[in-house]
């Protein structure tokens, strides 16, 4: 999906890409539920207010993320995004009142220190804050923050609403936000660009579905480490398609971000095992 976005952004307005990704993504998810005979009741929205909080937080995160990867290299955007799980833990403490003990606070601070190292050349003292790269780094941080907020709100939402309805409300919110760019002009894609738009939408929709389905078969703490595969995959894609290489500062900060994330995952796994034994 990220490759398709970067290949499209010079010719197709990002708002148009976001709209198509959301429309095609929900179509793909609906198609899967239809084929599995699980369509009935999957997309019923109960609490409009609860869905609105979740959907617009997630939609804002996605818009920021789509824009940021057109402004900074994929490896850097991916590395910054790894702070999101740590922000989820912090927000769960402040918003949901969940207990967060010393080990996880240490993990959060370690990860935040790593992110500061990664973004320092873009947003540190003396940086050109008006440059495209600085804006891209700021948007990557904003995307992580809003997506963390969305994850916390989703925890609360899924206690009473279906995952299908959450995907639907998210897609609707994203399409509404993307339509704000319509007055600035949308382009008529060529055949090859339509193919990339289709790839973006289907890959995004199935990616969401795979994540949701994986949680049916394994605990989140067991699945979370797979998220870090995104960095080598994104880095390889960036090198092959865009001649982008990870900068040195990423290699200094990324180990701290990953260490913080893995420490949280390890602690969550310990706590879930302890709870299962009681």
LUMTORKOL-721149 format. One record per residue (C-alpha): residue in three letters; z, x, y. Coordinates in Angstrom, 1 decimal. Layout:
// LUMTORKOL-721149
ATOM   tiro        z        x        y
ATOM    ala        Z        X        Y
...
***
This chain:
// LUMTORKOL-721149
ATOM   tiro        z        x        y
ATOM    unk      0.0      0.0      0.0
ATOM    unk      0.9      2.8      2.4
ATOM    unk     -2.4      4.6      1.7
ATOM    unk     -4.3      1.5      2.4
ATOM    unk     -2.5      0.9      5.7
ATOM    unk     -3.1      4.5      6.9
ATOM    unk     -6.8      4.3      6.0
ATOM    unk     -7.2      1.0      7.8
ATOM    unk     -5.2      1.5     11.0
ATOM    unk     -7.9      3.2     13.1
ATOM    unk    -10.4      0.3     12.6
ATOM    unk     -8.3     -2.8     11.8
ATOM    unk     -5.4     -3.9     14.1
ATOM    unk     -2.0     -3.5     12.4
ATOM    unk     -1.1     -7.1     13.1
ATOM    unk     -4.1     -8.2     11.1
ATOM    unk     -3.2     -6.0      8.2
ATOM    unk      0.3     -7.3      8.2
ATOM    unk     -0.9    -10.9      8.2
ATOM    unk     -3.3    -10.3      5.3
ATOM    unk     -0.6     -8.4      3.4
ATOM    unk      1.8    -11.2      3.7
ATOM    unk     -0.7    -13.9      2.8
ATOM    unk     -2.2    -12.1     -0.2
ATOM    unk      1.3    -11.0     -1.3
ATOM    unk      2.6    -14.5     -1.5
ATOM    unk     -0.6    -15.7     -3.2
ATOM    unk     -0.1    -13.0     -5.9
ATOM    unk      3.5    -14.0     -6.5
ATOM    unk      2.6    -17.7     -6.7
ATOM    unk     -0.2    -16.8     -9.2
ATOM    unk      2.2    -14.9    -11.4
ATOM    unk      4.7    -17.8    -11.5
ATOM    unk      1.9    -20.2    -12.2
ATOM    unk      0.6    -18.1    -15.1
ATOM    unk      4.2    -17.8    -16.5
ATOM    unk      4.7    -21.6    -16.2
ATOM    unk      7.7    -21.0    -13.8
ATOM    unk      6.3    -22.4    -10.6
ATOM    unk      8.4    -25.6    -10.4
ATOM    unk     11.3    -25.3     -8.1
ATOM    unk     10.7    -21.6     -7.3
ATOM    unk      9.8    -22.0     -3.7
ATOM    unk     12.1    -24.7     -2.5
ATOM    unk     13.9    -23.7      0.7
ATOM    unk     17.4    -25.2      1.1
ATOM    unk     19.0    -23.7      4.1
ATOM    unk     16.5    -23.0      6.8
ATOM    unk     19.0    -21.1      8.9
ATOM    unk     20.0    -18.7      6.1
ATOM    unk     16.4    -18.1      5.3
ATOM    unk     15.5    -17.5      9.0
ATOM    unk     18.2    -14.8      9.3
ATOM    unk     17.0    -13.0      6.2
ATOM    unk     13.3    -13.5      6.7
ATOM    unk     13.1    -12.4     10.3
ATOM    unk     15.3     -9.3      9.6
ATOM    unk     13.0     -8.3      6.7
ATOM    unk      9.8     -9.2      8.6
ATOM    unk     10.9     -7.0     11.6
ATOM    unk     11.7     -4.2      9.2
ATOM    unk      8.2     -4.4      7.6
ATOM    unk      6.4     -4.6     11.0
ATOM    unk      8.3     -1.5     12.1
ATOM    unk      7.5      0.3      8.9
ATOM    unk      3.8     -0.5      9.0
ATOM    unk      3.5      0.8     12.5
ATOM    unk      5.6      3.9     11.9
ATOM    unk      3.5      5.2      9.0
ATOM    unk      0.4      5.1     11.2
ATOM    unk      2.3      7.4     13.7
ATOM    unk      4.0     10.0     11.5
ATOM    unk      3.2     11.6      8.1
ATOM    unk      4.0      9.6      5.0
ATOM    unk      6.5     12.2      3.6
ATOM    unk      8.6     12.1      6.8
ATOM    unk      8.6      8.3      7.0
ATOM    unk      9.6      8.0      3.3
ATOM    unk     12.4     10.6      3.7
ATOM    unk     13.8      8.7      6.7
ATOM    unk     13.6      5.4      4.8
ATOM    unk     15.9      6.8      2.1
ATOM    unk     18.9      6.2      4.5
ATOM    unk     18.5      2.5      4.0
ATOM    unk     20.8      2.1      0.9
ATOM    unk     23.5      4.0      2.7
ATOM    unk     23.2      1.6      5.7
ATOM    unk     23.4     -1.3      3.2
ATOM    unk     26.8     -0.1      2.1
ATOM    unk     28.1      0.3      5.7
ATOM    unk     26.7     -3.2      6.7
ATOM    unk     28.3     -4.8      3.6
ATOM    unk     31.6     -3.5      4.9
ATOM    unk     31.1     -4.9      8.4
ATOM    unk     29.3     -8.1      7.7
ATOM    unk     30.4     -9.2      4.2
ATOM    unk     33.9     -7.6      4.3
ATOM    unk     33.2     -5.6      1.1
ATOM    unk     35.6     -2.8      0.3
ATOM    unk     34.2      0.6      1.0
ATOM    unk     36.5      3.5      0.1
ATOM    unk     36.5      7.2      1.0
ATOM    unk     33.9      8.4     -1.5
ATOM    unk     31.2      6.0     -0.2
ATOM    unk     32.1      6.7      3.5
ATOM    unk     31.6     10.4      2.7
ATOM    unk     28.2      9.6      1.1
ATOM    unk     27.2      7.6      4.1
ATOM    unk     28.1     10.4      6.6
ATOM    unk     26.3     13.0      4.4
ATOM    unk     23.1     10.9      4.3
ATOM    unk     23.3     10.2      8.1
ATOM    unk     23.6     14.0      8.7
ATOM    unk     20.5     14.6      6.6
ATOM    unk     18.5     12.0      8.5
ATOM    unk     19.6     13.5     11.8
ATOM    unk     18.1     16.8     10.6
ATOM    unk     14.9     15.1      9.6
ATOM    unk     14.4     13.3     12.9
ATOM    unk     15.7     16.1     15.2
ATOM    unk     12.3     17.6     16.0
ATOM    unk     11.1     14.1     17.1
ATOM    unk     14.2     12.7     18.7
ATOM    unk     16.6     15.6     19.3
ATOM    unk     17.4     17.3     22.6
ATOM    unk     14.3     18.4     24.4
ATOM    unk     11.9     16.3     22.3
ATOM    unk      9.0     14.4     23.9
ATOM    unk     10.4     10.9     23.5
ATOM    unk      7.2      9.3     24.7
ATOM    unk      5.0     10.9     22.0
ATOM    unk      3.5      8.9     19.1
ATOM    unk      5.5     11.0     16.6
ATOM    unk      8.8     10.2     18.4
ATOM    unk      8.0      6.5     18.5
ATOM    unk      7.1      6.7     14.8
ATOM    unk     10.4      8.3     13.9
ATOM    unk     12.3      5.8     15.9
ATOM    unk     10.5      2.9     14.3
ATOM    unk     11.2      4.4     10.8
ATOM    unk     14.9      4.4     11.7
ATOM    unk     14.7      0.9     13.0
ATOM    unk     12.9     -0.2      9.9
ATOM    unk     15.7      1.2      7.7
ATOM    unk     18.3     -0.5      9.8
ATOM    unk     16.7     -3.9      9.8
ATOM    unk     15.8     -3.7      6.1
ATOM    unk     19.5     -2.8      5.3
ATOM    unk     20.6     -5.8      7.3
ATOM    unk     18.0     -7.9      5.4
ATOM    unk     19.4     -6.7      2.1
ATOM    unk     22.9     -7.7      3.0
ATOM    unk     21.7    -11.1      4.2
ATOM    unk     19.6    -11.5      1.0
ATOM    unk     22.8    -10.9     -1.1
ATOM    unk     24.3    -13.9      0.6
ATOM    unk     21.1    -16.0      0.4
ATOM    unk     20.5    -15.6     -3.3
ATOM    unk     23.8    -17.1     -4.1
ATOM    unk     22.4    -20.5     -3.3
ATOM    unk     18.6    -20.0     -3.0
ATOM    unk     15.9    -18.8     -5.4
ATOM    unk     14.2    -15.4     -5.2
ATOM    unk     10.8    -17.2     -4.9
ATOM    unk     12.0    -19.1     -1.8
ATOM    unk     13.2    -15.8     -0.3
ATOM    unk      9.7    -14.3     -0.8
ATOM    unk      8.1    -17.3      0.7
ATOM    unk     10.3    -17.4      3.8
ATOM    unk      9.8    -13.7      4.3
ATOM    unk      6.0    -14.0      4.1
ATOM    unk      6.0    -16.9      6.6
ATOM    unk      8.2    -15.0      9.1
ATOM    unk      6.0    -11.9      8.7
ATOM    unk      2.8    -13.9      9.3
ATOM    unk      4.3    -15.6     12.4
ATOM    unk      5.3    -12.2     13.9
ATOM    unk      1.9    -10.7     13.1
ATOM    unk      0.1    -13.5     14.9
ATOM    unk      1.7    -12.3     18.2
ATOM    unk     -1.0     -9.5     18.1
ATOM    unk     -3.9    -12.0     17.8
ATOM    unk     -4.5    -12.2     21.7
ATOM    unk     -5.1     -8.4     21.7
ATOM    unk     -8.0     -8.9     19.3
ATOM    unk     -8.6     -8.8     15.6
ATOM    unk    -11.6     -7.2     13.9
ATOM    unk    -14.0     -8.4     11.3
ATOM    unk    -13.5     -6.1      8.3
ATOM    unk    -16.4     -4.5      6.4
ATOM    unk    -16.6     -4.9      2.7
ATOM    unk    -14.8     -1.7      2.0
ATOM    unk    -12.1     -2.6      4.5
ATOM    unk    -11.7     -6.0      2.8
ATOM    unk    -11.1     -4.1     -0.4
ATOM    unk     -8.3     -2.0      1.3
ATOM    unk     -6.7     -5.2      2.8
ATOM    unk     -6.8     -6.8     -0.7
ATOM    unk     -5.2     -3.7     -2.2
ATOM    unk     -2.5     -3.7      0.5
ATOM    unk     -1.6     -7.3     -0.1
ATOM    unk     -1.7     -7.3     -3.9
ATOM    unk      0.2     -4.0     -4.1
ATOM    unk      2.9     -5.2     -1.7
ATOM    unk      3.3     -8.5     -3.5
ATOM    unk      3.4     -7.1     -7.0
ATOM    unk      5.7     -4.3     -5.8
ATOM    unk      8.2     -6.9     -4.6
ATOM    unk      7.9     -8.9     -7.8
ATOM    unk      8.4     -5.8    -10.0
ATOM    unk     11.6     -4.9     -8.1
ATOM    unk     12.9     -8.4     -8.4
ATOM    unk     12.0     -8.6    -12.1
ATOM    unk     13.5     -5.1    -12.9
ATOM    unk     16.9     -6.4    -11.8
ATOM    unk     16.8     -9.0    -14.6
ATOM    unk     16.9     -6.2    -17.2
ATOM    unk     19.1     -3.4    -15.7
ATOM    unk     21.8     -3.0    -13.1
ATOM    unk     20.9     -2.0     -9.6
ATOM    unk     22.8      1.2     -9.9
ATOM    unk     20.7      2.2    -12.9
ATOM    unk     17.4      1.4    -11.1
ATOM    unk     18.2      2.8     -7.7
ATOM    unk     17.4      6.5     -8.5
ATOM    unk     13.8      5.6     -9.2
ATOM    unk     13.4      4.9     -5.5
ATOM    unk     13.5      8.6     -4.9
ATOM    unk     10.2      9.0     -6.8
ATOM    unk      8.6      7.6     -3.6
ATOM    unk      8.9     10.9     -1.9
ATOM    unk      6.9     13.1     -4.3
ATOM    unk      4.3     10.2     -4.8
ATOM    unk      4.0      9.7     -1.0
ATOM    unk      3.8     13.5     -0.4
ATOM    unk      1.0     13.9     -3.0
ATOM    unk     -0.9     11.0     -1.5
ATOM    unk     -0.5     12.4      2.0
ATOM    unk     -1.8     15.8      0.9
ATOM    unk     -4.8     14.3     -1.0
ATOM    unk     -5.9     11.6      1.5
ATOM    unk     -4.7     12.7      4.9
ATOM    unk     -4.0     16.5      4.7
ATOM    unk     -0.4     15.9      5.6
ATOM    unk      2.3     18.3      4.3
ATOM    unk      6.1     17.9      4.5
ATOM    unk      7.5     19.9      7.4
ATOM    unk     10.3     22.4      6.8
ATOM    unk     12.9     20.3      8.5
ATOM    unk     12.4     17.6      5.9
ATOM    unk     13.4     20.0      3.1
ATOM    unk     16.6     20.8      5.0
ATOM    unk     17.6     17.1      5.6
ATOM    unk     16.2     15.4      2.5
ATOM    unk     18.7     16.9      0.0
ATOM    unk     21.6     15.5      2.1
ATOM    unk     20.1     12.1      2.3
ATOM    unk     19.4     12.0     -1.5
ATOM    unk     22.8     13.5     -2.3
ATOM    unk     24.5     10.7     -0.2
ATOM    unk     22.4      8.0     -1.9
ATOM    unk     23.1      9.4     -5.4
ATOM    unk     26.8      9.6     -4.7
ATOM    unk     26.8      5.9     -3.7
ATOM    unk     24.8      5.0     -6.8
ATOM    unk     27.2      7.0     -9.0
ATOM    unk     30.2      5.3     -7.4
ATOM    unk     28.7      1.9     -7.8
ATOM    unk     28.0      2.6    -11.5
ATOM    unk     31.6      3.7    -12.0
ATOM    unk     32.9      0.6    -10.4
ATOM    unk     30.6     -1.7    -12.4
ATOM    unk     31.7     -0.1    -15.7
ATOM    unk     35.3     -0.4    -14.7
ATOM    unk     34.8     -4.1    -13.8
ATOM    unk     33.1     -4.7    -17.2
ATOM    unk     36.0     -3.2    -19.1
ATOM    unk     38.6     -5.4    -17.4
***
